[in-house]
């Protein structure tokens, strides 16, 4: 494909993206329903100067991770593979760069990690979604993270969230299985570790008068 055709395709894509954004804005005005989370990330991407650039061979797009996708300064969302987001422990608000190759491959890179903090909560399932409940706030968790860490409802989970920004999503840092957390709670209440029952050893007298142990097993 010639450079002129590639540029024409790029212009058509940019035009379609702009039209979709305008249509979405008009729809939200008519219905009165707004996506405050999307607007927040779009505004952040704009303030960081993140946009699209590049030539015919490849296109570079910069944006902000919203917990599932990368959102650019125009409000366009680009899907990020859930496995990549989980293993990389991407946090809502991280600055991202997407390279779209000439072959159409999407290559993501974290370029501006947001300042993080860790909190611990309990994994719950609400409205068909996995969430971590911490101090009355429920943070959504990617299903890929639940599978990767083999977490189960009731487990205590440490998650990463933005240090100062508002967030709806958390990234799993570690999982404490429920049976371990329950054992730790019992130890804290009892003040000591549970004791292992001692085996009773009986003895019998042999024909020559010597005593020998008899196993209960």
N, C-alpha and C positions, 0 to 999 in steps of 0.2 A: 504494500500500500504506500502511495506517495505521501510526502510531507503535507501537501496541500489538502489531500483527502483526510489525513489524520487531524489537521487543524480544523477542518470543516466539521468533523465528527465531534471534536472537543467543544467547538462553539455551540453545536446543537445540544450537547450534554449540559453545558453551562446555562443555556437558555431554558432547557427543561427544568433544571434545578431551581432557577429563579422563578419560573412559573409555578412550580409546586409550592415554593415557599409563600408566594403571593396568595395562591389559592387556599393554603392552610391558614394563613393569617385572616383572610376574609371569612372562612368557615368559622374560625374561633370567635370572630366579632359577631357573626350572626347567631351563633349558638350560645355565646357567653361562656364557653368552656375554654379555659386556658391551660397550657402545659407550663407551669411555673418552673419545673425542673429543667425542661428543654431550653426555656428562655434564659435561665440562669447560666447554663453551660455555654449557650450561644454568645451571651454577653461577655463571659469570661474569655472565650476564644477571640472575640473581637478586641477586647482590651489588651490581650497578649500579642495582637498583631498576627494571629494565625490565619492563614488563608491558603489558597491554591495557587501553584505556580508550576512552571516546567515547560519543556518544549514538546516536540512531536513524539520523541522516543519514550518519554515517561512523564507522568504527572505526579507532583508532590502536593499532598494536602495535609495541613496541620489543623489540629483541633483539640478538644478536651474529652476525656473519657467520662461518660455519664453513668457508668455502672454496667452497661451492656454494650454500648456503641461509642464511636468517636463522633462528636458533633463539631462541625466547623463553624466559622464565623457567619455563614449564611443560614445556619440552622439545619443543614443537611446532615443526616445520620449515616455513618458507615459502619456496618456490622463487624465487630471484632470477634474472632473465634473464641468461644467460651473456654476451651482448654488452654489457649494462650493466656487469656486474662487471668485464669485461675492459677496457673503455674507461675506466672510473672507477678502475681499478687498486685495487680493493678488496683488503684484506689480511685474512687470517684473524684474527679478534679485533676487527675494527672494529665499533663500535656503530652500529646501524641503526634507522631508523624506517620503518614501513610504514603507509601510509594506504589503507584499503579504502573506496572511495567507495560511495555509495548505488547507483551503477550497476554495482558489482562490479569496478571497475578497481583494480589494485594499483599504488601509487606509492611507490617506495623513496627514502630519503634517508640519506646518511651523516651521523651526528650526533656520533660520538665516535671519530675515527680513532685506532687504536692506534699507539704509537711504532714507527717502522720502522727497518730497516737493509737494506742491499743486499748481495747476494752474487752471485758469478758462477759458472756451472757449464756443463755440457754437456747439451744436449737429447738424451734417450734415449727409447726406447719399450719399455715393460716391461708384460707382461700386458695388452697392448692399450691401455695408457694412456701418455700423454705425461708425462714427468717431467724435472726438471732435477737432475742429479747434482752435488752440491757436498760435498767432503770426506767422502765415504762416506754422505751423507744424500741421499735422493731425495725431492724435493718435487713433488707432483702439480700439473699445470697444466691449466687449462680448455682444452678443444678450441677454443673460440671465440677464445681468445688466440693459439693456434697459427695459426689461419686469418687472424686480423686482422694479425698481424705477419709472416705468410708464413714462419714458421720451419720448418726442416727438421732431421731427426735429424742430429746431429753439429755443429750450430751452437752457438756459445758464447752463452749467454743470461744477462742480468742480471735478477735477480728481487728483489722486495720481500718481506720476511718480518718477523714481529714481532721487535722488538729483544731482548726478554727472554723472552716466552712460547714454549712449545713449539708447533710448527706442522707440519702435514702438507701444506699447500698454499702455493704461491708465486704472486705476481702478476708477470707479465712487465713489465719496465721498458724493456728494449732488447734487440735481437738483433744479434749480430755473425755474419754469414754465414760458413760454414765456409771458403770459399776465401780470405776476407780474413784470418781468424785464422791459416790455414796460411801465407799470404804473410808475415804479421807474424812468425811463428815462424821462417821461413827467414831473414828479415832479421836477426833477433836472433842466429841461429846464425852467419851469415856476417859479421855486423858491418857490412854495407853493403847498399844496395839493388841488386838485380840490374841489370846494365848492359844497355842496348839495343844489339844488334849494329850496328856501323857499316857503312854502305853503301860498297862499293868503287866508286870513280869512275875509269874509264879514259879516256884521251884519244886522239884521232886527229888526224893532220895533214891539213889541208885542202889543196886545190890551190895556194893562195897561200902555203902555209907556216905558217899560223896553227894553233894547237892548240885543239881544242874538246872538251868532255866528252862521253862516251857513257854514256847511262843504261842500267843493268842491267834496268830494268823494261820 
